[in-house]
């Protein structure tokens, strides 16, 4: 057998010592091999799995009201476990949102941080998909099973989940877009200190606010030799004129076409757009939306790939939140029929929130204004060079 290149068999082996921070194989504990010290030998320095996770606290926190009243109902433990699991995941989502706000907050978001931003957003979306799937588990409890202990929950309600309200506010839901329940604000059902917490979060900058500012600062949309908005509008108007000419012999089709392209009016006129923002039918500023459109159209350029993925991840989060709300509404209908929940909300309320509670809805609308790649305005070579990581490094 031929010898591999490198040290010959006759050469002595050289043993290179590992750094002190790397344990030797004799110090590593493999799964199942750890010797648990006796209670008398255990000290604070000896970390034990059960203690590290505080499982005494966690596993003793399921306290069904039916047990306290001496008439245990089997599914109440299940109900508590599912909802406590939700709250643990809500805590993690809040941690990710706080991290995102700190990363997106500076006036200049470092290019190296965009990958971290993307991974945080993707983690939130993965957790949310898990929360949607968890409804499958909850629905193994029948409506009759729920009735066995539902009266014991009054007046507590999942509507009072403070962490979920913080998630909504930190993600970017506005108080003006919220539905009232029986004429009351959502925080009227909360304990005073919790109400203060969520009201404070309403006035703090949200992820939406920082994303909008980040988009508004996109440097490639307008430069000394390229104005994306002007070039885009020229291409779109030319395509519209060509379509009108082709439909000149069909009045009905031409009317339908003209009705459809009215959606483009706002993107051709900053004043119309800003008026719609004031009316509440749009959220993103004109500059931020045009930057989002630019990123989507020229996503193949190297430096725009992470920004495009970030915008896609934000849409994914909004979509998965909407899906969770829809599934929640369907489950409420299944469990309660047309009755209201313990906080006064019911199927109709929950179904309406799925339609209205979408902070990043403008990013969904970007697809309205996309052009086929062959129709895109040609970028000047100087701008193409700026959009390429390799060319940036060579300068």
C-alpha positions, 0 to 999 in steps of 0.5 A: 500500500502506498504511503500517504505524504507527510511523516515517514513511519521512522520519524518520532511522533511529536506530541503537541500539548493541548491548551489548558482550557481543553480538558483531556479525554480522562476529564470528559464525562460521557453521557450516562457515565457521570457519578452523582456525589452523595448529598453529603459530598455535594457542594455548590460547585458541583452542578447537577442537571436537575438543579441547573434546570430548577426542575423542583420549581418547574415541576411543582408549579402545575397546581390544578384548581380541581385538585385543591377542591378535592375533585381532581379533573384529569385534563386540567393538569394537561391544560396547565402544562400546555399553557405553561409551555407556551409561556416559556416559549414566549419568554424565549421569543422576547429574549430574541426580540430584545436582542434584535432591537439592540442589533438593529437600533444603532444608526449604522447596522454592521454588515456582520450583524445582519447574519445574526439578525437573520438567525434570530428572526429564523429562530422566532419563526421556528418557535412560532411554527412549534406553537402552532403545532402545539395546538394539535396537542391541545385539541386532543382535549375535547370540548366536554373534557374542557367543560369539566373544569372551565368554570374553575378558571373564571375570570382568568384567561389567556387573553391576560398573557402579559408576555404575548402582549409584550411580543405583539408590541415589541414586534410592532403592533400599534395600539390604534390597530387593536380591537377592543373587547366589550368596549375595553382596552386589552390592558384593562384586564391586566393587573396594574403592574402588568398593565403599566409594563405593556403600556410602556412597551407601546411607547418604546421603539419596536422591531418594526420601527428599527427595521423601517429606519434601517430600510430608509438608510439603504444607500443604493436606492439613489446615487449621483448616477442612478435614481431607482425610483425614477428608473422603476417608474419609467419602466412600469409606465412604459409597460402599462402604456404597452398593455393599454395599446394592446387592449384598446379594442376591448373596453371591458378588459381595458376598464379592468386593467385600469382598475388594477393599476390604480394600486400603483398610484401611491408608488408613483406619488410620495404625497399619496403614499404619505397620506395613506400612512397618515390614514393607517392603510400603510405603515412603512414610510415611502423611502423604506418601502422603495428600499424594500422593493429595490432589495426584492428586485435586485436580491441576486446582488451579493450584498443584498442577499442577507437584507432580502432574507431578513425581509422574507423572515419578517414576512414569515414571522407575520405569517406564522403569527397570523396562522397561530391566530387563525388556528386559535380562533378555530380551536375556540370555535370548536371548544366553545361554539359561539360562546365567549371566552373567560375574558369576553373574547371569542371566535369572532374576535380572534378571527378578526385579529388574524386579519388585522394584527399584521405589522409588516403587511407592507412587506407582503404588498411588495409583490404587487410591484415586482417586475420580471428580471429581464425588465429591471432597470439596468444598474450602472457599473459603479453601483454593481461594483458597490453591490459585490463583496469581492469588488468592495474588498478589492478597492 
